[in-house]
Amino acid sequence: MYTDENLSSAVKAGIFTEDAVSKFRALVSNEQSMVAVDEEHFRLITGFNDIFVVIACCLLLISVGWIGREIVTGLGLLAVAITSWGLSEFFVLKRRMALPAITLLLSFIAGISGFAGVLFRSSGTDFGTLSFLAAGCTGLIATYLHWLRFRVPITIAAGVAVAIGSIIGIILVQFPKAENWSLLMLFIGGLSSFAIAMHWDMKDPNRLTRKSDVAFWLHLLAAPFIVHPIFFVLGVFEGKNSLPMALIVIGLYLVLGVISIAIDRRALMVSALAYVLFSFTTLLKTFGLVSLGFSITGVVIGSALLLLSAFWHASRTRLLNYAPKRLLTWLPPLK
């Protein structure tokens, strides 16, 4: 099966003309009666063999790590990292398998970062700021090298996650009282991830290359970091649910929905969905609908989301018609 990126590579190689490929994409889009920009495509599983390979890789990595751990402290983590890289040479570079690529990337970063932390701690240094710094820097370098070699789309998001986690960890270890500001730090990390995601989106506004996949994973990373602090501060999970609170929650969700439609990404809405469901379910229970609270909430919100999905492109077209022209240069074009 050929991807948009394969077609773009064929154009660069001179096999097809850009005009021919554009007409082919338009033909496929019309035959499917869909608008290409709506789909937010990303490749994860091409067949059950992907799952089979992931299960086998996990079994091998766990076993290798366990054996190494029994020999020398930290050796298991290094063995996991080395084995993950070796497996990636075949399953990622040659076989182009998406799900194994993600699994092996995460195991490689976890293994090499963990090994750096253990190695630094075994040198006699307290497991504090320096150990976090060593593990974080090693993880970032490893992520960068992995990106240079394999170009797995989720790699950039993994690197950003390592950076955010390391920075927050170092701050909390160095300044324990900063724990009260942990939600703010998480929120800032989410905004940073969102900004990086938009940067990658702008590199590929038509979403035809790997850059779009990179942006997808960055949006998926940024969404919970942005959404969780906001709703946690509101006390959604602390029993502070009332009619005014529910209205605030739905208002915030509508704002997130507008942003999601504008940037043509659904991650923000998905991340906030749990908070909306919980808030309205709890509110309905206060009115005596104990057994039906979740069901009624699910029917209402589920129906609304399905309608939005069906009319996503129409909603986006109407929304962007009112957007400033300067803002449109930062957003994916309408199709």
C-alpha positions in Angstrom: 0.0 0.0 0.0 1.4 3.4 -1.0 1.3 6.4 1.3 1.2 10.1 0.4 4.9 10.3 1.4 5.8 7.6 -1.0 4.0 9.5 -3.8 5.9 12.7 -2.8 9.2 10.8 -2.9 8.3 9.5 -6.4 7.7 13.1 -7.6 11.1 14.2 -6.2 12.7 11.2 -8.0 11.1 12.2 -11.3 9.0 9.0 -11.6 5.7 10.9 -11.5 4.9 14.6 -12.2 3.5 16.7 -9.4 0.4 17.4 -11.4 -0.3 13.7 -12.0 0.0 12.9 -8.3 -2.3 15.8 -7.4 -4.9 14.6 -9.8 -4.6 11.1 -8.4 -5.1 12.3 -4.9 -8.1 14.3 -5.9 -9.5 11.2 -7.7 -9.1 9.0 -4.7 -10.6 11.6 -2.4 -13.7 12.0 -4.7 -14.2 8.2 -4.9 -14.2 7.9 -1.2 -16.6 10.9 -0.9 -14.4 12.3 1.8 -12.3 15.4 2.2 -8.6 14.5 2.7 -7.8 17.2 5.2 -10.6 15.9 7.6 -9.1 12.5 8.3 -6.0 13.2 10.3 -4.3 10.1 9.0 -1.5 8.3 10.8 -0.2 4.8 10.3 -0.2 2.5 13.3 -1.1 -1.0 12.3 -1.0 -2.5 8.8 -1.9 -6.0 9.9 -2.0 -8.4 12.8 1.7 -9.2 12.2 2.5 -5.8 13.7 0.9 -6.9 17.0 2.6 -10.3 16.7 6.0 -8.6 16.3 5.4 -6.2 19.2 4.5 -9.1 21.5 7.6 -10.9 20.5 9.8 -7.8 21.0 8.3 -7.1 24.4 9.0 -10.7 25.5 12.6 -10.5 24.2 13.3 -7.1 25.8 11.9 -8.1 29.2 13.9 -11.3 29.2 17.1 -9.6 28.1 16.6 -6.9 30.7 16.0 -9.4 33.4 19.1 -11.4 32.6 21.3 -8.3 32.5 19.9 -7.1 35.8 20.9 -10.4 37.5 24.5 -10.0 36.2 25.3 -6.3 37.0 23.1 -3.5 38.3 22.1 -1.3 35.3 23.3 -3.8 32.7 19.7 -4.9 32.0 18.7 -1.3 31.0 21.7 -1.0 28.7 20.9 -4.4 27.2 17.3 -3.3 26.5 18.5 -0.2 24.8 21.0 -2.0 22.6 18.5 -4.7 21.7 15.9 -2.2 20.9 18.2 -0.4 18.5 19.2 -3.7 16.9 15.6 -4.7 16.3 14.8 -1.3 14.9 17.5 -1.8 12.2 15.3 -4.6 10.7 11.7 -3.9 11.7 11.9 -0.1 11.2 14.4 0.5 8.5 13.7 -2.5 6.3 10.2 -3.6 7.2 8.7 -0.1 7.9 6.5 -1.4 10.7 4.8 1.5 12.6 3.7 -0.1 15.8 7.0 -2.0 16.5 8.8 1.3 15.6 6.9 3.1 18.4 7.5 0.3 20.9 11.2 -0.1 20.2 11.7 3.7 20.3 10.1 4.0 23.8 12.1 1.0 25.1 15.3 2.4 23.7 14.8 5.8 25.3 13.7 4.3 28.6 16.6 1.9 28.7 19.3 4.4 27.8 18.0 7.1 30.2 17.5 4.6 33.0 21.1 3.3 32.5 22.5 6.8 32.6 20.7 7.5 35.9 21.8 4.2 37.5 25.4 4.7 36.3 25.5 8.2 37.7 24.0 7.1 41.0 26.4 4.2 41.3 29.3 6.6 41.2 28.4 7.8 44.7 26.4 10.8 43.8 23.0 11.2 45.5 20.1 10.6 43.2 19.1 14.3 42.8 19.5 17.1 40.4 22.6 15.8 38.7 21.1 12.3 38.2 18.0 13.8 36.7 20.2 16.0 34.5 22.3 13.1 33.4 19.3 10.9 32.6 17.5 13.7 30.8 20.5 14.8 28.7 21.3 11.2 27.8 17.7 10.6 26.9 17.6 13.7 24.6 20.8 12.8 22.9 19.6 9.2 22.4 16.3 10.5 21.0 18.1 12.8 18.6 20.4 10.0 17.4 17.4 7.7 17.0 15.6 10.4 14.9 18.6 10.8 12.6 18.7 7.1 12.0 15.1 5.9 11.8 12.9 9.0 11.5 10.0 7.6 13.4 7.3 10.3 13.7 6.7 9.9 17.4 10.4 10.5 18.2 10.1 14.3 18.4 7.2 14.0 20.8 9.2 11.5 22.9 12.1 13.9 23.0 9.9 16.8 24.1 8.3 14.6 26.8 11.8 13.7 28.1 12.8 17.4 28.1 9.7 18.4 30.0 9.9 15.6 32.5 13.6 16.3 33.1 13.2 20.0 33.6 10.2 19.6 36.0 12.1 16.8 37.9 15.2 18.9 38.3 13.2 21.9 39.6 11.2 19.8 42.1 14.4 18.1 43.4 16.3 21.4 43.6 13.4 23.4 45.0 10.9 21.0 46.9 8.6 23.9 47.7 8.0 24.3 43.9 5.7 21.3 44.1 2.9 23.8 44.6 3.7 25.1 41.1 3.9 21.7 39.4 0.6 22.1 37.6 1.7 25.5 36.2 5.0 23.9 35.0 3.0 21.1 33.4 0.8 23.6 31.7 3.8 25.6 30.4 5.2 22.3 29.1 2.0 21.6 27.3 1.9 25.1 25.7 5.5 24.5 24.6 4.6 21.2 23.0 1.6 22.8 21.3 3.9 25.5 19.9 6.3 22.9 18.5 3.4 20.9 17.1 2.1 24.0 15.3 5.6 24.6 13.9 5.7 21.1 12.4 2.1 21.6 11.1 3.1 24.8 9.3 5.9 22.8 7.6 3.3 20.6 5.9 0.0 22.5 5.7 -1.5 20.0 3.3 -0.5 17.1 5.6 1.0 14.9 2.9 4.4 14.0 4.5 6.0 12.6 7.7 6.0 16.1 9.2 2.3 15.9 9.6 2.7 12.7 11.6 5.3 14.3 13.8 2.8 17.2 14.5 0.1 14.6 15.3 2.1 13.0 18.1 3.2 16.4 19.4 -0.5 17.5 19.6 -1.3 14.2 21.3 1.4 14.9 23.9 0.5 18.6 24.4 -3.3 18.0 24.9 -3.3 16.3 28.3 -0.5 18.7 29.6 -2.7 21.6 28.7 -6.1 20.2 29.7 -5.3 18.5 33.0 -4.0 21.5 35.0 -6.9 23.6 33.9 -9.6 21.2 35.0 -7.7 20.1 38.1 -7.5 23.7 39.3 -11.3 23.9 38.8 -11.6 21.0 41.2 -13.6 18.8 38.8 -12.4 15.6 40.5 -12.7 17.0 44.1 -16.5 17.0 44.3 -16.9 20.7 43.6 -19.4 20.0 40.9 -22.4 22.3 40.7 -24.5 23.9 37.9 -22.1 26.9 37.6 -19.1 24.6 37.6 -20.7 22.4 34.9 -21.3 25.5 32.8 -17.7 26.5 33.2 -16.5 23.1 32.2 -18.7 23.0 29.1 -17.6 26.5 28.2 -14.0 25.5 28.4 -14.7 22.4 26.3 -16.4 24.6 23.7 -13.3 26.8 23.6 -11.1 23.8 23.2 -13.5 22.6 20.5 -13.1 25.8 18.5 -9.3 25.6 18.8 -9.4 22.0 17.7 -11.5 22.8 14.6 -9.4 25.8 13.7 -6.1 23.8 13.8 -7.9 20.7 12.4 -6.7 18.5 15.3 -8.9 16.5 17.6 -6.5 15.7 20.4 -7.5 18.6 22.7 -11.2 17.5 22.6 -10.4 13.9 23.3 -8.1 14.8 26.3 -10.8 17.0 27.9 -13.6 14.5 27.3 -13.1 12.6 30.5 -13.4 15.7 32.6 -16.6 16.7 30.9 -18.1 13.3 31.3 -17.2 13.1 35.0 -18.4 16.6 35.7 -21.9 16.2 34.2 -22.3 12.6 35.6 -21.6 13.9 39.1 -23.9 16.9 38.5 -26.8 14.6 37.4 -26.2 12.4 40.5 -26.9 15.4 42.7 -30.3 15.7 41.0 -31.1 12.0 41.9 -30.1 10.4 38.6 -27.6 8.1 40.3 -27.8 5.1 37.9 -28.5 7.0 34.7 -26.1 9.9 35.1 -23.3 8.5 33.0 -25.6 7.1 30.4 -27.5 10.3 29.9 -24.2 12.3 29.7 -22.8 9.7 27.3 -25.8 10.0 25.0 -25.8 13.8 24.9 -22.0 14.3 24.5 -21.6 11.2 22.2 -24.3 12.4 19.9 -22.8 15.9 19.8 -19.3 14.6 18.9 -20.7 12.4 16.2 -22.6 15.3 14.7 -19.4 17.4 14.8 -17.4 14.6 13.2 -20.0 14.4 10.4 -20.0 18.1 9.8 -16.3 18.8 10.8 -15.3 20.3 7.4 -18.5 22.4 7.2 -17.9 23.7 10.7 -14.3 24.5 10.0 -15.2 26.3 6.8 -17.7 28.5 8.6 -15.3 29.2 11.5 -12.4 30.2 9.3 -14.6 32.5 7.3 -14.7 34.7 10.4 -11.0 34.3 11.2 -8.5 37.2 10.6 -6.5 36.7 7.4 -3.2 36.9 9.3 -4.4 34.0 11.5 -5.2 31.9 8.4 -1.5 31.8 7.4 -0.9 29.8 10.6 -3.7 27.3 10.0 -4.1 24.3 7.6 -5.9 25.4 4.4 -9.5 24.5 3.7 -10.1 21.8 1.1 
